[in-house]
Amino acid sequence: MNRATRAFVRSSTSVADGKATVSKLFEWYAKDFEAAEGSVKAYLAKYLKEEQKAALESATLGYSNYDWKLNLQ
């Protein structure tokens, strides 16, 4: 489960120019991630590479659009 979570977080998260763009799932289920780790950022940091962790701390969170076509598969 950790390996799959790490792969998902790393592939769906980008951190650049003071903004972190993450999956919309982290917005929808923010309370669950906050309960698990204190904040969405803290949850994400567990799975990101070191250079992204540092940039994430001061970044503003933004959320990517969810691709509803995935549900049709």
C-alpha positions, 0 to 999 in steps of 0.5 A: 500500500505504501508503494502504491501511495508513494507512486500515486503522490509522486506522479500526481504532484508537482511543486514549482514556483511556490505552488503545489498542484495535487490530485483533487482527491486531496481536496475532497478528502482533506479531513481524512488526510488531516486526521491521519497526519495533521495536514494535507501537506504533511501527508504528501510530504511523507511520500515526496522526494526530499527536494519536493518536501522542502518546496512544499512547505511554503507552497500554496496548494492547488488541485488538478481537475479530476478526470471523470472518464476514469470511472467509465473504464 
